[in-house]
Amino acid sequence: MADKTAIFNAAAVRMGTEARVTDAELDDRPLPRTLREIWDIERQGAIRDGAWNFAVMRDALAADAGVVPYPFQFAYPLPAKCLRLLEVLNDPGRASYQLEGGKILCDAAAPLYVRYLVDMPNPATWDAAFADAFAWRLAWKAGPRIVGSTFDENAAFQGWRMAVSAANRVDARENPPIEMEESEWVTARFAGYSGPVPGSYREEDYSS
């Protein structure tokens, strides 16, 4: 389990500097000072850039009683702690919605069930893969100031993107696939039809 000091030092390694941090909060040298300055905003940006399981929450939202912009029927204020909306769970695969002014505009009646990302300030709650990726992000953002003109900003950016991609694949494997319900159009289209549904496979349909 990584702590803030360990992540600072991991970022230092990725920058290619020999400087190390003794205490993330008390060390007042240029490296830890710089990392402290960008820690909060870059953490939130890093969480928004993925779909991290450790930062996902669910909620049931109540509709706003105010005027709803045309052509939608309902408006749902996003939770104050929401960093990024992941999905609307009402009628999965078919719900049409728009994000405007901190609200979800849609035609689904309340409650509106949603999944979203929240900020997780404590590194003790982070997945190890996120901590590794975040160290790359800190190196990418702080490297030019700490190392100077010799810092390879593009390499650090690629390190960040590759770490996020690998971590998201792990996150995806931790959850089972979500089966989408068939739409009313599909069920009505094939009502009374006894043959195979397009996209399905039955051995007897292909046996000679």
C-alpha positions as CSV (number, residue, x, y, z in Angstrom):
1,M,0.0,0.0,0.0
2,A,1.6,3.2,-1.2
3,D,1.6,6.5,0.8
4,K,2.2,10.0,-0.4
5,T,5.9,10.0,0.3
6,A,6.4,6.7,-1.7
7,I,4.4,8.2,-4.6
8,F,6.5,11.4,-4.5
9,N,9.7,9.2,-4.7
10,A,8.2,7.0,-7.5
11,A,7.6,10.2,-9.5
12,A,11.1,11.3,-8.8
13,V,12.5,8.1,-10.2
14,R,10.4,8.5,-13.4
15,M,11.7,12.1,-13.8
16,G,15.2,10.7,-13.7
17,T,16.3,12.9,-10.8
18,E,18.5,11.7,-7.9
19,A,16.5,13.9,-5.4
20,R,14.3,12.0,-2.9
21,V,11.6,13.0,-0.5
22,T,11.9,12.2,3.2
23,D,8.5,13.4,4.2
24,A,5.8,14.5,1.7
25,E,4.2,17.0,4.1
26,L,7.3,18.4,5.9
27,D,10.1,18.3,3.4
28,D,10.4,21.8,2.0
29,R,12.9,21.3,-0.9
30,P,11.9,22.1,-4.5
31,L,10.8,18.5,-5.4
32,P,8.3,17.9,-2.6
33,R,7.1,21.6,-2.8
34,T,6.3,21.3,-6.5
35,L,4.6,17.9,-6.1
36,R,2.4,19.3,-3.2
37,E,1.4,22.2,-5.4
38,I,-0.1,20.0,-8.1
39,W,-1.1,17.0,-6.0
40,D,-4.8,17.7,-5.6
41,I,-5.6,19.0,-9.1
42,E,-3.6,16.2,-10.8
43,R,-5.1,13.5,-8.5
44,Q,-8.6,14.6,-9.6
45,G,-7.6,14.7,-13.2
46,A,-6.1,11.2,-13.0
47,I,-9.2,9.8,-11.5
48,R,-11.3,11.5,-14.2
49,D,-9.1,9.9,-16.9
50,G,-10.0,6.3,-15.9
51,A,-13.0,4.3,-14.6
52,W,-11.2,3.2,-11.5
53,N,-13.2,0.7,-9.4
54,F,-11.9,2.1,-6.1
55,A,-13.4,5.5,-7.0
56,V,-16.8,4.4,-8.3
57,M,-20.0,5.2,-6.4
58,R,-23.7,4.6,-7.2
59,D,-26.6,6.9,-6.3
60,A,-30.4,7.3,-6.9
61,L,-31.0,10.9,-7.9
62,A,-34.2,13.0,-7.3
63,A,-35.4,15.2,-10.1
64,D,-35.0,19.0,-10.0
65,A,-38.3,20.8,-9.5
66,G,-37.2,23.7,-11.7
67,V,-37.8,24.4,-15.4
68,V,-36.4,21.6,-17.6
69,P,-34.8,22.6,-20.9
70,Y,-36.6,21.4,-24.1
71,P,-36.9,18.7,-25.3
72,F,-36.2,16.8,-22.1
73,Q,-38.8,15.9,-19.4
74,F,-36.5,15.7,-16.3
75,A,-33.4,17.3,-14.9
76,Y,-31.2,15.6,-12.2
77,P,-28.5,17.6,-10.4
78,L,-25.2,15.7,-10.3
79,P,-24.0,14.8,-6.8
80,A,-21.6,17.5,-5.4
81,K,-18.9,14.9,-5.1
82,C,-19.2,13.7,-8.7
83,L,-15.9,14.0,-10.7
84,R,-17.3,12.3,-13.8
85,L,-20.5,10.6,-14.7
86,L,-19.9,7.0,-15.9
87,E,-23.4,5.8,-16.8
88,V,-27.1,6.2,-16.3
89,L,-28.5,2.8,-15.2
90,N,-32.2,3.4,-16.0
91,D,-33.0,1.4,-19.1
92,P,-29.4,0.6,-19.9
93,G,-28.2,0.9,-23.5
94,R,-31.2,3.0,-24.6
95,A,-31.5,6.0,-22.2
96,S,-30.7,9.3,-24.0
97,Y,-29.3,12.0,-21.8
98,Q,-27.4,15.2,-21.9
99,L,-25.0,16.8,-19.3
100,E,-25.6,20.6,-19.0
101,G,-24.9,23.0,-16.2
102,G,-24.2,20.3,-13.6
103,K,-27.4,18.4,-14.4
104,I,-28.4,15.3,-16.3
105,L,-31.2,16.1,-18.7
106,C,-33.2,13.0,-19.8
107,D,-36.7,11.5,-20.1
108,A,-36.3,8.8,-17.4
109,A,-38.6,9.3,-14.4
110,A,-37.1,9.5,-10.9
111,P,-35.2,8.0,-9.3
112,L,-32.4,8.2,-11.7
113,Y,-29.8,5.5,-11.0
114,V,-26.2,6.5,-11.8
115,R,-22.6,5.4,-11.4
116,Y,-19.9,8.1,-11.1
117,L,-16.4,8.8,-10.1
118,V,-15.5,10.6,-6.8
119,D,-12.3,12.0,-5.5
120,M,-10.3,9.7,-3.2
121,P,-7.7,11.9,-1.4
122,N,-6.2,9.2,0.8
123,P,-3.6,7.0,-1.0
124,A,-4.4,4.2,1.4
125,T,-7.7,3.6,-0.5
126,W,-6.0,3.5,-3.9
127,D,-5.5,0.5,-6.2
128,A,-1.7,-0.2,-6.6
129,A,-2.0,0.2,-10.3
130,F,-3.5,3.7,-9.9
131,A,-0.7,4.7,-7.6
132,D,1.8,3.6,-10.2
133,A,0.0,5.5,-13.0
134,F,-0.3,8.6,-10.8
135,A,3.4,8.7,-10.2
136,W,3.9,8.8,-14.0
137,R,1.4,11.7,-14.2
138,L,3.2,13.6,-11.5
139,A,6.5,13.1,-13.3
140,W,5.0,14.3,-16.6
141,K,3.6,17.5,-15.0
142,A,6.5,18.3,-12.6
143,G,9.4,17.0,-14.6
144,P,10.2,20.1,-16.7
145,R,10.3,22.3,-13.5
146,I,12.4,19.8,-11.5
147,V,14.8,18.4,-14.2
148,G,14.8,21.3,-16.7
149,S,15.3,21.2,-20.5
150,T,16.7,17.7,-20.5
151,F,13.5,16.2,-19.2
152,D,11.7,14.0,-21.8
153,E,8.1,15.2,-21.4
154,N,6.8,13.0,-24.2
155,A,8.3,9.8,-22.7
156,A,6.7,10.7,-19.3
157,F,3.3,11.3,-21.0
158,Q,3.5,8.0,-22.8
159,G,4.4,6.3,-19.5
160,W,1.3,7.8,-18.0
161,R,-1.0,6.7,-20.8
162,M,0.4,3.2,-20.9
163,A,0.1,2.8,-17.1
164,V,-3.6,4.0,-17.3
165,S,-4.4,1.6,-20.1
166,A,-2.9,-1.3,-18.3
167,A,-4.6,-0.4,-15.0
168,N,-8.0,0.0,-16.7
169,R,-7.6,-3.5,-18.3
170,V,-7.1,-4.9,-14.8
171,D,-10.1,-3.0,-13.5
172,A,-12.2,-4.3,-16.3
173,R,-11.3,-7.9,-15.6
174,E,-12.2,-7.5,-11.9
175,N,-15.9,-6.9,-12.9
176,P,-18.1,-9.4,-14.9
177,P,-19.4,-8.2,-18.2
178,I,-22.7,-6.3,-18.1
179,E,-25.4,-7.9,-20.3
180,M,-27.6,-5.3,-21.9
181,E,-31.3,-5.9,-22.1
182,E,-32.9,-6.2,-25.5
183,S,-34.7,-3.1,-26.6
184,E,-38.5,-3.1,-27.2
185,W,-37.8,-2.8,-30.9
186,V,-35.9,-6.1,-30.9
187,T,-38.4,-8.0,-28.8
188,A,-41.3,-6.8,-30.9
189,R,-39.5,-7.4,-34.2
190,F,-38.9,-11.1,-33.4
191,A,-42.1,-11.7,-31.4
192,G,-43.6,-15.0,-32.6
193,Y,-40.5,-15.9,-34.6
194,S,-39.2,-19.4,-33.7
195,G,-35.9,-19.2,-35.6
196,P,-32.6,-18.1,-34.1
197,V,-32.2,-14.5,-33.1
198,P,-29.6,-12.8,-35.3
199,G,-26.2,-13.0,-33.6
200,S,-27.1,-16.2,-31.7
201,Y,-25.8,-19.7,-32.4
202,R,-27.4,-23.1,-32.1
203,E,-25.6,-26.2,-33.1
204,E,-28.6,-27.7,-34.9
205,D,-28.9,-24.6,-37.1
206,Y,-25.5,-25.4,-38.6
207,S,-25.4,-29.2,-38.6
208,S,-25.7,-31.0,-41.9
